[in-house]
Structures are given as C-alpha cells and as structure tokens.
Amino acid sequence: MKKFKLGEFERNSAIVFAISMLANVVTYLYQIVMGNLLSPADYGTINTLLSLSIVIGVPSGIISTLVATYTAKYQAVGKPELIGGFMHKMLRASVLLACVVFAAGAALSSIIANVLQIEETRYILATMVVVAFSCVAPVFSCTLQGVKRFVPYSINGVLNIAIRLLLSIPFVRMGFGIGGNLAAVILAAFATAAFCFWCARDLFFAPKIEQLHLDRTEIRRYFVSTFWFQLFLLLMANGDVLLIKTFAADPAEVGIYSSGSVIGKISLYLANAIVPVLLPMVAERQSTGHDTRQLLKRAMLWGGGVAMLCAVGMNVVGRPMIGLLFGERYLAAIDLLLPISFYVVPVACLTILINYLMPLGRSGFFAVSMAAGYLLIFVLVSRFHHSVAQMLYIMGGGLLLVLAANLIYIALAPQKEKATV
C-alpha cells in the first residue's frame, strides 16, 4: 500500500480547487443569468426548490459518504477488487431508496408547497425527481472520489451545472419559467450520472476475485451516524433559504437574498474545495490506525482561513458587483453581505468538521450539539424575523456556538481509531 506522503493533502486539494473554481464560475453564471431572466419572486422560488432538493436528499448524502469511505478503505488495505461488488450492492440499495424518497415526497408535496409558500404542487413533484436521481448518482461519482480519481470526480460538478445552464436558458426564454428550469436540472443530473458511470466502468465491471462480505451491523451503525452528519450538513448549506422563504413576508425577499448569497457565499465554495480530498484521506489513515487530527488542523487552517479572508474581501468588492451583475432590482441585497458572511464562515468550518468526523463514525456529541443549536435557531427565528439580516445573524451566532463546542470536545476527547474494513 502506498504510504501517506506529506503534502499529498495539499496537492490533491489544489487539483480539486482548480476544477472547483471552474464549476463555481459556471454556477455563478447560472445564478446571474437566472436572476436576470426571472422575476425576483420566481428567482427566489427556483433557489428554494434547489435548496429543498438538497435538504430532502439526505439519503443521497449518506450514499455518497458510504461509497467514498468504503471504496477508500478497500483501496487503502490493498483490496481494490472488492470495490465492484460493493458498487453493485450500493446501486441496488440506492435505487430502492430513491423510490421510497420519491413516494414519500410526492405524498407530502401539498404540505411542503404550503409551508414554503409555493403555489404549484407540480414544482415539488419535479423536485422529487431530482432527489431520486441524486440518490443513485453517488454510487458512481463517489467511487471516483474514494479511489482518488479527483479529476473526473470534480469535472462531474462542472458538467452538471454547465448542462443545466445551457438548457435552462432556452427553456426559460420559451416561456417555461420555473418548470423549464427544473427540467434542465433533471436532464443535467441524468447526463452527469452517465458520465460518472463511464469513468468508473472499469471498477463496476471488474472480475470478482474475492467475495465481498459486508458487516451489516457496521453498515447500519455507519448509516445512522452518517444520517445525522448529512442532515445537518445539508441544513447548513441550504436551510437558510428554506427558513427565510418560510418566514419572509414578501416572496421577492428570497430572490434578493439569493442574489446577495451568490456573492457572499463565494468564501464557502472556496473553502469547500478541500472537502472532497479530506474525507477519503481521513478514511485511509483511520483504516491503517494512524492519528487523523493533524489532517483536521490542516483542513481548518486552509479552509477556515480562506473562508474568513474571502468573506472580508467579498464585503469590499461585493457591493458594486450586485448592481453590476443583477441590476437595480436586487440592490437591496448589498445590505445583506455582512450578515451573509457572518453566517457563511461557521458553515464553512462546520462543513470541514463534518467531513472529518463522518469517516470516523463519531456522531454522538456532534449530533446532540447540532440538534440543540438548530432548535435554538428555529425558536429565535420564529420569534425574531423582522428582517432577513436579523435571521442571518441568529443563524450565524447559533452555528458559531456549535462549532466552538465541538472543537473543544475534540481537543479534550481521546483519539480512538479503529479500522472498519
């Protein structure tokens, strides 16, 4: 087995970072184009539906982490021939999970539409199709992540948003509006899943040299712990839009906030470039019995530092950018850049922390602290939501308390490493 080399984390992070920057550029083009083609209310609805698809897609996150972690461990212990069998098992499980999630979402579509103040129930149904796709695709994309094929893994993200952008423009111009945008999202998901399957086909169709025996107890334990990680991870990245959509008095406020978050969340996207590298490397070192805390320190240094520096920069240069990119309709978003930054920095750091803890399976304290933090946030926002800025300060403050509690706990708790493969 190849020994972990000093600097491997930084080199792989640089590869992912470079390709992620391209994906971020295309993502921003998509947001800017949609912000200009749609009304602020419809633009806010689109971002709400996309956020909803990610939050409801918690099973997708679980599949992603499970596939990336176990394929990384099989690779680390010198058993890459087991990866194909694992992929087959996970594909069957993910298809079943996708059907269950779609059925449950469809049954609750009217209630979801009512809570989020969305008039058309069919938009919720289309979002459930996106969620179903997201449950199956990670079997292939996250195998690429687990075996450290970071180039095709990262290109997958660029391809997805590029196809979405290229298809959504004519669909919206033809008058299909929100529905056309969702159709573009579904087609992009299908195309990128096909791309990842092609890139991982050698692993998927590899001959079985050794029979794969999964520890079902271990899988269930990992599934439960990962569920909490993924739930809170997705709530942090997308729950802000859903919470604001629920309590905002004017639907246009969500669109205005979305335009501001396009600028304010640049720091989050930059910091998250190291996340795809962190998870498999933690899994690899844990499977070989090494201490992983040094990786966390380096990830926090790079990711957290980048998030803070970029947040400061965005408050300086972001103000003229909003008017230039989105027009006068969105100028009110300028005042939201500071509270957005206050929310984004702890989200970036907690995202790094989650991807460190997931392969270790250490969810107990984290889940309890996050649940308490979100309960506090929801109670406070439900009472104090006079403005979007006020809601963002409450969310950011709550997450800062959770981050501090977890870092103290990790520093004081003894390190326990145990290989699971």
C-alpha positions as a Markdown table, in Angstrom:
| # | Residue | x | y | z |
|---|---|---|---|---|
| 1 | Met | 0.0 | 0.0 | 0.0 |
| 2 | Lys | 1.3 | 3.5 | -0.8 |
| 3 | Lys | 2.4 | 5.3 | 2.3 |
| 4 | Phe | 0.8 | 8.6 | 3.0 |
| 5 | Lys | 3.1 | 11.4 | 1.9 |
| 6 | Leu | 3.5 | 14.8 | 3.5 |
| 7 | Gly | 1.9 | 17.3 | 1.2 |
| 8 | Glu | -0.5 | 14.8 | -0.6 |
| 9 | Phe | -3.4 | 16.5 | 1.0 |
| 10 | Glu | -2.4 | 19.9 | -0.3 |
| 11 | Arg | -1.6 | 18.5 | -3.8 |
| 12 | Asn | -5.0 | 16.8 | -4.2 |
| 13 | Ser | -6.7 | 19.8 | -2.7 |
| 14 | Ala | -5.1 | 22.0 | -5.4 |
| 15 | Ile | -6.4 | 19.8 | -8.1 |
| 16 | Val | -9.9 | 19.8 | -6.8 |
| 17 | Phe | -9.7 | 23.5 | -6.1 |
| 18 | Ala | -8.7 | 24.3 | -9.6 |
| 19 | Ile | -11.5 | 22.4 | -11.2 |
| 20 | Ser | -14.0 | 23.5 | -8.5 |
| 21 | Met | -13.2 | 27.1 | -9.4 |
| 22 | Leu | -14.4 | 26.4 | -12.9 |
| 23 | Ala | -17.5 | 24.8 | -11.5 |
| 24 | Asn | -18.0 | 27.9 | -9.3 |
| 25 | Val | -17.7 | 30.2 | -12.3 |
| 26 | Val | -20.3 | 28.3 | -14.2 |
| 27 | Thr | -22.5 | 28.2 | -11.1 |
| 28 | Tyr | -22.3 | 32.0 | -10.8 |
| 29 | Leu | -23.1 | 32.4 | -14.5 |
| 30 | Tyr | -26.2 | 30.2 | -13.9 |
| 31 | Gln | -27.3 | 32.3 | -10.9 |
| 32 | Ile | -26.7 | 35.6 | -12.7 |
| 33 | Val | -28.5 | 34.6 | -15.9 |
| 34 | Met | -31.5 | 33.2 | -14.0 |
| 35 | Gly | -31.6 | 36.3 | -11.8 |
| 36 | Asn | -31.8 | 38.5 | -14.9 |
| 37 | Leu | -34.2 | 36.3 | -16.8 |
| 38 | Leu | -36.7 | 35.7 | -14.0 |
| 39 | Ser | -38.5 | 38.0 | -11.6 |
| 40 | Pro | -37.1 | 38.2 | -8.1 |
| 41 | Ala | -40.0 | 36.1 | -6.8 |
| 42 | Asp | -39.5 | 33.3 | -9.4 |
| 43 | Tyr | -35.7 | 33.5 | -8.9 |
| 44 | Gly | -36.3 | 33.0 | -5.2 |
| 45 | Thr | -38.6 | 30.1 | -5.8 |
| 46 | Ile | -36.0 | 28.4 | -8.0 |
| 47 | Asn | -33.4 | 28.7 | -5.3 |
| 48 | Thr | -35.9 | 27.5 | -2.7 |
| 49 | Leu | -36.7 | 24.4 | -4.8 |
| 50 | Leu | -33.0 | 23.6 | -5.4 |
| 51 | Ser | -32.3 | 24.0 | -1.7 |
| 52 | Leu | -35.3 | 21.8 | -0.9 |
| 53 | Ser | -33.9 | 19.1 | -3.3 |
| 54 | Ile | -30.6 | 19.1 | -1.4 |
| 55 | Val | -32.1 | 19.1 | 2.1 |
| 56 | Ile | -34.5 | 16.3 | 1.3 |
| 57 | Gly | -31.7 | 14.5 | -0.4 |
| 58 | Val | -30.2 | 13.4 | 2.9 |
| 59 | Pro | -30.2 | 9.8 | 1.7 |
| 60 | Ser | -28.1 | 10.9 | -1.2 |
| 61 | Gly | -25.5 | 12.3 | 1.2 |
| 62 | Ile | -25.5 | 9.1 | 3.1 |
| 63 | Ile | -24.9 | 7.0 | 0.0 |
| 64 | Ser | -22.2 | 9.5 | -1.1 |
| 65 | Thr | -20.3 | 9.2 | 2.2 |
| 66 | Leu | -20.7 | 5.5 | 2.5 |
| 67 | Val | -19.4 | 4.9 | -1.0 |
| 68 | Ala | -16.5 | 7.3 | -0.8 |
| 69 | Thr | -15.4 | 6.0 | 2.7 |
| 70 | Tyr | -15.6 | 2.3 | 1.9 |
| 71 | Thr | -14.0 | 2.4 | -1.5 |
| 72 | Ala | -11.2 | 4.5 | 0.0 |
| 73 | Lys | -10.7 | 1.8 | 2.7 |
| 74 | Tyr | -10.8 | -1.0 | 0.2 |
| 75 | Gln | -8.1 | 0.8 | -1.8 |
| 76 | Ala | -6.1 | 1.6 | 1.3 |
| 77 | Val | -5.9 | -2.0 | 2.6 |
| 78 | Gly | -5.0 | -3.4 | -0.8 |
| 79 | Lys | -8.3 | -4.9 | -1.9 |
| 80 | Pro | -9.5 | -2.8 | -4.9 |
| 81 | Glu | -11.1 | -5.9 | -6.4 |
| 82 | Leu | -13.9 | -5.6 | -3.7 |
| 83 | Ile | -15.0 | -2.2 | -5.0 |
| 84 | Gly | -17.0 | -3.5 | -7.9 |
| 85 | Gly | -19.1 | -5.9 | -5.7 |
| 86 | Phe | -19.6 | -3.0 | -3.2 |
| 87 | Met | -20.8 | -0.8 | -6.1 |
| 88 | His | -23.4 | -3.4 | -7.2 |
| 89 | Lys | -24.8 | -3.7 | -3.7 |
| 90 | Met | -25.0 | 0.0 | -3.2 |
| 91 | Leu | -26.6 | 0.5 | -6.6 |
| 92 | Arg | -29.5 | -1.9 | -5.7 |
| 93 | Ala | -29.9 | -0.2 | -2.3 |
| 94 | Ser | -29.8 | 3.3 | -3.8 |
| 95 | Val | -32.4 | 2.6 | -6.4 |
| 96 | Leu | -34.8 | 1.2 | -3.7 |
| 97 | Leu | -34.0 | 4.3 | -1.5 |
| 98 | Ala | -34.7 | 6.6 | -4.5 |
| 99 | Cys | -38.2 | 5.1 | -5.0 |
| 100 | Val | -39.0 | 5.4 | -1.3 |
| 101 | Val | -37.9 | 9.0 | -1.1 |
| 102 | Phe | -39.8 | 10.0 | -4.2 |
| 103 | Ala | -43.0 | 8.3 | -3.0 |
| 104 | Ala | -42.8 | 10.0 | 0.4 |
| 105 | Gly | -42.0 | 13.4 | -1.2 |
| 106 | Ala | -44.9 | 13.1 | -3.6 |
| 107 | Ala | -47.3 | 12.2 | -0.8 |
| 108 | Leu | -46.3 | 15.2 | 1.2 |
| 109 | Ser | -46.0 | 17.6 | -1.8 |
| 110 | Ser | -49.1 | 19.6 | -0.9 |
| 111 | Ile | -47.9 | 20.2 | 2.6 |
| 112 | Ile | -44.4 | 21.2 | 1.5 |
| 113 | Ala | -45.8 | 23.6 | -1.0 |
| 114 | Asn | -48.0 | 25.2 | 1.6 |
| 115 | Val | -45.2 | 25.7 | 4.1 |
| 116 | Leu | -42.8 | 27.2 | 1.6 |
| 117 | Gln | -45.5 | 29.4 | 0.0 |
| 118 | Ile | -45.2 | 27.8 | -3.4 |
| 119 | Glu | -48.4 | 27.8 | -5.4 |
| 120 | Glu | -47.7 | 25.0 | -7.9 |
| 121 | Thr | -47.5 | 21.5 | -6.4 |
| 122 | Arg | -46.1 | 20.1 | -9.6 |
| 123 | Tyr | -42.9 | 22.0 | -8.9 |
| 124 | Ile | -42.5 | 19.9 | -5.7 |
| 125 | Leu | -43.0 | 16.7 | -7.7 |
| 126 | Ala | -40.3 | 17.7 | -10.2 |
| 127 | Thr | -38.0 | 18.4 | -7.3 |
| 128 | Met | -38.7 | 14.9 | -6.0 |
| 129 | Val | -37.5 | 13.5 | -9.4 |
| 130 | Val | -34.2 | 15.5 | -8.9 |
| 131 | Val | -33.9 | 14.0 | -5.4 |
| 132 | Ala | -34.4 | 10.5 | -6.7 |
| 133 | Phe | -31.6 | 11.0 | -9.3 |
| 134 | Ser | -29.4 | 12.3 | -6.5 |
| 135 | Cys | -29.8 | 9.0 | -4.6 |
| 136 | Val | -28.4 | 6.9 | -7.4 |
| 137 | Ala | -25.7 | 9.0 | -9.0 |
| 138 | Pro | -23.3 | 8.9 | -6.0 |
| 139 | Val | -22.7 | 5.2 | -6.4 |
| 140 | Phe | -20.5 | 6.1 | -9.4 |
| 141 | Ser | -19.4 | 9.7 | -8.6 |
| 142 | Cys | -18.3 | 9.0 | -5.1 |
| 143 | Thr | -16.5 | 5.8 | -6.1 |
| 144 | Leu | -14.3 | 8.2 | -8.1 |
| 145 | Gln | -13.8 | 10.3 | -5.0 |
| 146 | Gly | -13.0 | 7.2 | -2.9 |
| 147 | Val | -10.3 | 5.9 | -5.2 |
| 148 | Lys | -8.8 | 9.4 | -5.5 |
| 149 | Arg | -9.7 | 10.0 | -9.2 |
| 150 | Phe | -10.3 | 13.6 | -8.3 |
| 151 | Val | -10.1 | 15.0 | -11.9 |
| 152 | Pro | -13.2 | 13.2 | -13.3 |
| 153 | Tyr | -14.9 | 13.5 | -9.9 |
| 154 | Ser | -14.5 | 17.3 | -10.0 |
| 155 | Ile | -15.3 | 17.5 | -13.7 |
| 156 | Asn | -18.7 | 15.9 | -12.9 |
| 157 | Gly | -19.7 | 19.1 | -11.0 |
| 158 | Val | -18.6 | 21.3 | -13.8 |
| 159 | Leu | -20.5 | 19.2 | -16.3 |
| 160 | Asn | -23.7 | 19.2 | -14.3 |
| 161 | Ile | -24.0 | 22.9 | -13.9 |
| 162 | Ala | -22.9 | 23.6 | -17.4 |
| 163 | Ile | -25.6 | 21.4 | -18.9 |
| 164 | Arg | -28.1 | 23.0 | -16.5 |
| 165 | Leu | -27.2 | 26.5 | -17.7 |
| 166 | Leu | -27.2 | 25.6 | -21.4 |
| 167 | Leu | -30.6 | 24.0 | -21.2 |
| 168 | Ser | -32.3 | 26.4 | -18.8 |
| 169 | Ile | -31.7 | 29.5 | -20.9 |
| 170 | Pro | -33.7 | 28.4 | -23.9 |
| 171 | Phe | -36.4 | 26.7 | -21.7 |
| 172 | Val | -36.9 | 29.9 | -19.7 |
| 173 | Arg | -36.9 | 32.1 | -22.9 |
| 174 | Met | -39.5 | 29.8 | -24.4 |
| 175 | Gly | -41.8 | 30.8 | -21.5 |
| 176 | Phe | -41.5 | 27.6 | -19.4 |
| 177 | Gly | -40.1 | 29.6 | -16.4 |
| 178 | Ile | -39.7 | 27.6 | -13.2 |
| 179 | Gly | -40.8 | 24.4 | -14.9 |
| 180 | Gly | -38.3 | 24.8 | -17.7 |
| 181 | Asn | -35.5 | 25.4 | -15.2 |
| 182 | Leu | -36.4 | 22.2 | -13.2 |
| 183 | Ala | -36.5 | 20.2 | -16.5 |
| 184 | Ala | -32.9 | 21.4 | -17.2 |
| 185 | Val | -31.8 | 20.3 | -13.7 |
| 186 | Ile | -33.3 | 16.8 | -14.2 |
| 187 | Leu | -31.6 | 16.4 | -17.6 |
| 188 | Ala | -28.3 | 17.6 | -16.3 |
| 189 | Ala | -28.5 | 15.1 | -13.4 |
| 190 | Phe | -29.1 | 12.2 | -15.9 |
| 191 | Ala | -26.2 | 13.3 | -18.1 |
| 192 | Thr | -23.7 | 13.6 | -15.3 |
| 193 | Ala | -24.7 | 10.3 | -13.8 |
| 194 | Ala | -24.0 | 8.7 | -17.2 |
| 195 | Phe | -20.6 | 10.4 | -17.3 |
| 196 | Cys | -19.5 | 9.1 | -13.8 |
| 197 | Phe | -20.7 | 5.6 | -14.7 |
| 198 | Trp | -18.5 | 5.7 | -17.8 |
| 199 | Cys | -15.5 | 6.9 | -15.8 |
| 200 | Ala | -16.0 | 4.2 | -13.1 |
| 201 | Arg | -16.9 | 1.4 | -15.5 |
| 202 | Asp | -13.6 | -0.5 | -15.1 |
| 203 | Leu | -14.3 | -0.8 | -11.3 |
| 204 | Phe | -18.0 | -1.6 | -11.8 |
| 205 | Phe | -17.4 | -4.4 | -14.3 |
| 206 | Ala | -14.1 | -5.7 | -12.7 |
| 207 | Pro | -14.0 | -9.5 | -12.3 |
| 208 | Lys | -14.7 | -10.7 | -8.8 |
| 209 | Ile | -11.5 | -12.2 | -7.3 |
| 210 | Glu | -12.8 | -12.3 | -3.8 |
| 211 | Gln | -16.3 | -12.5 | -2.4 |
| 212 | Leu | -17.5 | -9.3 | -0.7 |
| 213 | His | -18.8 | -9.8 | 2.8 |
| 214 | Leu | -20.2 | -6.7 | 4.4 |
| 215 | Asp | -20.6 | -6.3 | 8.1 |
| 216 | Arg | -24.3 | -5.3 | 8.2 |
| 217 | Thr | -24.1 | -4.2 | 11.8 |
| 218 | Glu | -21.2 | -1.9 | 10.9 |
| 219 | Ile | -23.1 | -0.6 | 7.8 |
| 220 | Arg | -26.2 | 0.1 | 9.9 |
| 221 | Arg | -24.1 | 1.9 | 12.5 |
| 222 | Tyr | -22.4 | 3.9 | 9.9 |
| 223 | Phe | -25.7 | 4.7 | 8.1 |
| 224 | Val | -27.3 | 6.0 | 11.3 |
| 225 | Ser | -24.3 | 8.2 | 12.2 |
| 226 | Thr | -23.9 | 9.5 | 8.7 |
| 227 | Phe | -27.6 | 10.4 | 8.5 |
| 228 | Trp | -27.1 | 13.0 | 11.2 |
| 229 | Phe | -24.0 | 14.3 | 9.7 |
| 230 | Gln | -25.6 | 14.7 | 6.3 |
| 231 | Leu | -28.9 | 16.2 | 7.7 |
| 232 | Phe | -27.0 | 19.0 | 9.4 |
| 233 | Leu | -24.6 | 19.4 | 6.6 |
| 234 | Leu | -27.4 | 20.0 | 4.1 |
| 235 | Leu | -29.4 | 22.2 | 6.5 |
| 236 | Met | -26.4 | 24.4 | 7.0 |
| 237 | Ala | -25.7 | 24.8 | 3.2 |
| 238 | Asn | -29.4 | 25.2 | 2.2 |
| 239 | Gly | -31.5 | 25.6 | 5.3 |
| 240 | Asp | -31.0 | 29.4 | 5.2 |
| 241 | Val | -33.1 | 29.8 | 2.0 |
| 242 | Leu | -35.8 | 27.5 | 3.3 |
| 243 | Leu | -36.0 | 29.3 | 6.7 |
| 244 | Ile | -36.1 | 32.7 | 5.0 |
| 245 | Lys | -38.7 | 31.5 | 2.5 |
| 246 | Thr | -40.9 | 30.3 | 5.3 |
| 247 | Phe | -40.8 | 33.5 | 7.4 |
| 248 | Ala | -40.3 | 36.2 | 4.8 |
| 249 | Ala | -43.3 | 38.5 | 4.4 |
| 250 | Asp | -42.6 | 39.2 | 0.7 |
| 251 | Pro | -41.6 | 36.4 | -1.8 |
| 252 | Ala | -39.3 | 38.8 | -3.5 |
| 253 | Glu | -37.1 | 38.9 | -0.4 |
| 254 | Val | -35.9 | 35.4 | -1.1 |
| 255 | Gly | -34.8 | 36.4 | -4.6 |
| 256 | Ile | -33.0 | 39.4 | -3.2 |
| 257 | Tyr | -31.3 | 37.3 | -0.6 |
| 258 | Ser | -30.3 | 34.8 | -3.2 |
| 259 | Ser | -28.6 | 37.4 | -5.3 |
| 260 | Gly | -26.6 | 38.5 | -2.2 |
| 261 | Ser | -25.7 | 35.0 | -1.3 |
| 262 | Val | -24.3 | 34.4 | -4.8 |
| 263 | Ile | -21.6 | 37.0 | -3.8 |
| 264 | Gly | -21.4 | 36.3 | 0.0 |
| 265 | Lys | -21.1 | 32.5 | -0.3 |
| 266 | Ile | -18.0 | 32.6 | -2.6 |
| 267 | Ser | -15.9 | 32.1 | 0.6 |
| 268 | Leu | -17.9 | 28.9 | 1.3 |
| 269 | Tyr | -17.3 | 27.5 | -2.2 |
| 270 | Leu | -13.6 | 28.2 | -2.0 |
| 271 | Ala | -13.2 | 26.6 | 1.5 |
| 272 | Asn | -15.2 | 23.6 | 0.4 |
| 273 | Ala | -12.7 | 22.8 | -2.3 |
| 274 | Ile | -10.7 | 20.8 | 0.2 |
| 275 | Val | -13.6 | 18.7 | 1.4 |
| 276 | Pro | -13.6 | 16.0 | -1.3 |
| 277 | Val | -10.0 | 15.4 | -0.5 |
| 278 | Leu | -10.3 | 15.4 | 3.3 |
| 279 | Leu | -12.9 | 12.6 | 3.6 |
| 280 | Pro | -11.1 | 9.7 | 1.7 |
| 281 | Met | -7.7 | 10.7 | 3.3 |
| 282 | Val | -9.2 | 10.5 | 6.8 |
| 283 | Ala | -10.8 | 7.2 | 5.9 |
| 284 | Glu | -7.5 | 5.9 | 4.6 |
| 285 | Arg | -5.5 | 6.9 | 7.7 |
| 286 | Gln | -8.1 | 5.7 | 10.0 |
| 287 | Ser | -8.2 | 2.3 | 8.3 |
| 288 | Thr | -4.4 | 2.0 | 8.9 |
| 289 | Gly | -4.6 | 3.0 | 12.5 |
| 290 | His | -3.0 | 6.5 | 12.3 |
| 291 | Asp | -4.0 | 9.6 | 14.2 |
| 292 | Thr | -6.1 | 11.8 | 12.0 |
| 293 | Arg | -6.3 | 15.0 | 14.0 |
| 294 | Gln | -3.3 | 16.6 | 12.1 |
| 295 | Leu | -5.5 | 16.4 | 9.0 |
| 296 | Leu | -8.2 | 18.3 | 10.7 |
| 297 | Lys | -5.8 | 21.0 | 11.8 |
| 298 | Arg | -4.5 | 21.5 | 8.3 |
| 299 | Ala | -8.0 | 21.5 | 6.8 |
| 300 | Met | -9.2 | 24.1 | 9.3 |
| 301 | Leu | -6.2 | 26.2 | 8.7 |
| 302 | Trp | -6.6 | 26.2 | 4.9 |
| 303 | Gly | -10.4 | 26.0 | 4.7 |
| 304 | Gly | -11.3 | 28.2 | 7.6 |
| 305 | Gly | -8.6 | 30.7 | 6.8 |
| 306 | Val | -9.7 | 31.0 | 3.2 |
| 307 | Ala | -13.4 | 31.4 | 4.3 |
| 308 | Met | -12.5 | 34.3 | 6.6 |
| 309 | Leu | -10.2 | 36.1 | 4.2 |
| 310 | Cys | -12.7 | 35.7 | 1.3 |
| 311 | Ala | -15.6 | 36.9 | 3.5 |
| 312 | Val | -13.7 | 40.1 | 4.2 |
| 313 | Gly | -12.9 | 40.6 | 0.6 |
| 314 | Met | -16.5 | 40.0 | -0.6 |
| 315 | Asn | -17.8 | 42.7 | 1.7 |
| 316 | Val | -15.4 | 45.2 | 0.0 |
| 317 | Val | -15.8 | 44.2 | -3.7 |
| 318 | Gly | -19.2 | 42.6 | -3.5 |
| 319 | Arg | -21.2 | 45.8 | -3.1 |
| 320 | Pro | -20.7 | 47.1 | -6.7 |
| 321 | Met | -20.9 | 43.5 | -8.1 |
| 322 | Ile | -24.5 | 43.1 | -7.1 |
| 323 | Gly | -25.8 | 46.1 | -9.1 |
| 324 | Leu | -23.5 | 45.3 | -12.0 |
| 325 | Leu | -24.5 | 41.6 | -12.2 |
| 326 | Phe | -28.1 | 41.5 | -11.2 |
| 327 | Gly | -29.4 | 45.1 | -11.8 |
| 328 | Glu | -31.3 | 47.6 | -9.8 |
| 329 | Arg | -34.0 | 45.2 | -8.8 |
| 330 | Tyr | -31.5 | 43.5 | -6.4 |
| 331 | Leu | -29.7 | 46.5 | -4.9 |
| 332 | Ala | -31.3 | 45.8 | -1.5 |
| 333 | Ala | -29.0 | 42.7 | -1.3 |
| 334 | Ile | -26.0 | 45.0 | -0.7 |
| 335 | Asp | -27.0 | 45.4 | 3.0 |
| 336 | Leu | -27.1 | 41.6 | 3.4 |
| 337 | Leu | -23.4 | 40.9 | 2.6 |
| 338 | Leu | -22.2 | 41.4 | 6.1 |
| 339 | Pro | -24.8 | 39.1 | 7.8 |
| 340 | Ile | -24.4 | 36.6 | 5.0 |
| 341 | Ser | -20.6 | 36.5 | 5.8 |
| 342 | Phe | -21.4 | 36.1 | 9.5 |
| 343 | Tyr | -23.4 | 33.0 | 8.6 |
| 344 | Val | -21.1 | 31.6 | 5.9 |
| 345 | Val | -17.8 | 31.4 | 7.9 |
| 346 | Pro | -19.1 | 29.0 | 10.6 |
| 347 | Val | -20.9 | 27.0 | 7.9 |
| 348 | Ala | -17.6 | 26.6 | 6.1 |
| 349 | Cys | -15.8 | 25.4 | 9.2 |
| 350 | Leu | -18.5 | 23.1 | 10.3 |
| 351 | Thr | -18.6 | 21.6 | 6.8 |
| 352 | Ile | -14.9 | 20.7 | 7.2 |
| 353 | Leu | -15.5 | 19.3 | 10.6 |
| 354 | Ile | -18.4 | 17.1 | 9.4 |
| 355 | Asn | -16.3 | 15.6 | 6.6 |
| 356 | Tyr | -13.6 | 14.9 | 9.2 |
| 357 | Leu | -15.9 | 13.1 | 11.6 |
| 358 | Met | -18.0 | 11.2 | 9.1 |
| 359 | Pro | -15.4 | 8.5 | 8.1 |
| 360 | Leu | -14.5 | 8.2 | 11.8 |
| 361 | Gly | -18.2 | 7.5 | 12.7 |
| 362 | Arg | -18.1 | 9.9 | 15.6 |
| 363 | Ser | -21.5 | 11.4 | 15.5 |
| 364 | Gly | -22.7 | 11.3 | 19.1 |
| 365 | Phe | -21.7 | 14.7 | 20.6 |
| 366 | Phe | -21.9 | 16.4 | 17.2 |
| 367 | Ala | -25.5 | 15.3 | 16.6 |
| 368 | Val | -26.6 | 16.4 | 20.0 |
| 369 | Ser | -24.9 | 19.8 | 19.8 |
| 370 | Met | -26.2 | 20.5 | 16.3 |
| 371 | Ala | -29.7 | 19.5 | 17.2 |
| 372 | Ala | -29.6 | 21.8 | 20.2 |
| 373 | Gly | -28.1 | 24.6 | 18.0 |
| 374 | Tyr | -30.8 | 24.3 | 15.4 |
| 375 | Leu | -33.6 | 24.1 | 17.9 |
| 376 | Leu | -32.3 | 27.4 | 19.4 |
| 377 | Ile | -32.0 | 28.9 | 15.9 |
| 378 | Phe | -35.6 | 27.9 | 14.9 |
| 379 | Val | -37.1 | 29.2 | 18.2 |
| 380 | Leu | -35.3 | 32.5 | 17.9 |
| 381 | Val | -36.0 | 33.0 | 14.2 |
| 382 | Ser | -39.7 | 32.1 | 14.7 |
| 383 | Arg | -39.9 | 35.0 | 17.2 |
| 384 | Phe | -37.5 | 37.4 | 15.6 |
| 385 | His | -37.8 | 37.6 | 11.8 |
| 386 | His | -38.3 | 41.3 | 11.2 |
| 387 | Ser | -35.7 | 41.3 | 8.5 |
| 388 | Val | -33.5 | 38.8 | 6.6 |
| 389 | Ala | -30.4 | 40.2 | 8.2 |
| 390 | Gln | -31.8 | 39.5 | 11.7 |
| 391 | Met | -32.4 | 35.9 | 10.7 |
| 392 | Leu | -28.9 | 35.5 | 9.3 |
| 393 | Tyr | -27.3 | 36.9 | 12.5 |
| 394 | Ile | -29.3 | 34.5 | 14.6 |
| 395 | Met | -28.3 | 31.5 | 12.4 |
| 396 | Gly | -24.6 | 32.5 | 12.3 |
| 397 | Gly | -24.5 | 33.0 | 16.1 |
| 398 | Gly | -26.0 | 29.7 | 16.8 |
| 399 | Leu | -23.6 | 27.8 | 14.5 |
| 400 | Leu | -20.6 | 29.6 | 16.0 |
| 401 | Leu | -21.6 | 28.2 | 19.4 |
| 402 | Val | -21.9 | 24.7 | 18.0 |
| 403 | Leu | -18.5 | 25.0 | 16.2 |
| 404 | Ala | -16.8 | 26.1 | 19.4 |
| 405 | Ala | -18.3 | 23.4 | 21.5 |
| 406 | Asn | -17.2 | 20.7 | 19.0 |
| 407 | Leu | -13.7 | 21.9 | 18.6 |
| 408 | Ile | -13.3 | 22.0 | 22.4 |
| 409 | Tyr | -14.7 | 18.4 | 22.7 |
| 410 | Ile | -12.4 | 17.1 | 20.0 |
| 411 | Ala | -9.4 | 18.7 | 21.7 |
| 412 | Leu | -10.2 | 17.2 | 25.1 |
| 413 | Ala | -11.5 | 13.8 | 24.0 |
| 414 | Pro | -9.0 | 10.9 | 23.5 |
| 415 | Gln | -8.4 | 9.9 | 19.9 |
| 416 | Lys | -9.9 | 6.4 | 19.1 |
| 417 | Glu | -9.0 | 4.9 | 15.8 |
| 418 | Lys | -10.4 | 1.6 | 14.7 |
| 419 | Ala | -10.3 | 0.1 | 11.2 |
| 420 | Thr | -13.7 | -1.0 | 10.0 |
| 421 | Val | -12.7 | -2.9 | 6.8 |
